């Protein structure tokens, strides 16, 4: 179900979200917003690499 790489991606998203919230509530609004943008970017890269791995696995299975 979940691989180690999936857990690392979720960990990176969680850390980015926590850092973003900390920056926002400590008065650094621009840095908090910038860091918040990382969350969907990290998730997008994770989805891309997950799909690339699935396609590669299907191609190996077909040969």
C-alpha positions in Angstrom: 0.0 0.0 0.0 2.3 2.8 1.2 6.0 2.6 0.3 8.8 4.3 2.1 9.0 7.0 -0.6 5.3 7.8 -0.1 5.9 8.3 3.6 8.9 10.6 2.9 6.7 12.7 0.6 4.0 12.9 3.2 6.5 13.8 5.8 7.9 16.6 3.6 4.4 17.9 3.1 3.7 17.9 6.8 6.9 19.6 7.7 6.3 22.3 5.0 2.8 22.9 6.4 4.0 23.2 10.0 6.8 25.6 9.0 4.3 27.6 7.0 1.9 27.8 9.9 4.6 28.8 12.3 5.9 31.5 10.0 2.4 32.9 9.4 1.4 33.0 13.1 4.8 34.4 14.1 4.2 37.5 11.9 6.2 36.5 8.9 3.2 36.5 6.5 5.1 36.6 3.2 7.5 33.8 4.2 4.5 31.8 5.4 2.7 32.1 2.2 5.8 31.2 0.2 6.4 28.1 2.3 2.7 27.2 2.0 3.1 27.1 -1.8 5.5 24.2 -1.3 2.8 21.9 -0.1 0.9 21.4 -3.4 4.2 21.4 -5.3 5.6 18.6 -3.2 2.4 16.6 -3.6 2.5 17.2 -7.4 6.0 15.9 -7.6 5.1 12.9 -5.5 2.1 12.0 -7.7 4.2 12.4 -10.8 6.9 10.1 -9.6 4.3 7.6 -8.3 2.6 7.5 -11.7 6.0 7.2 -13.5 6.9 4.2 -11.3 3.5 2.6 -12.0 3.9 3.0 -15.8 7.4 1.6 -15.7 6.2 -1.4 -13.7 3.4 -2.0 -16.2 5.8 -1.8 -19.1 8.1 -4.4 -17.5 5.2 -6.7 -16.8 4.0 -6.5 -20.5 7.4 -7.5 -21.9 
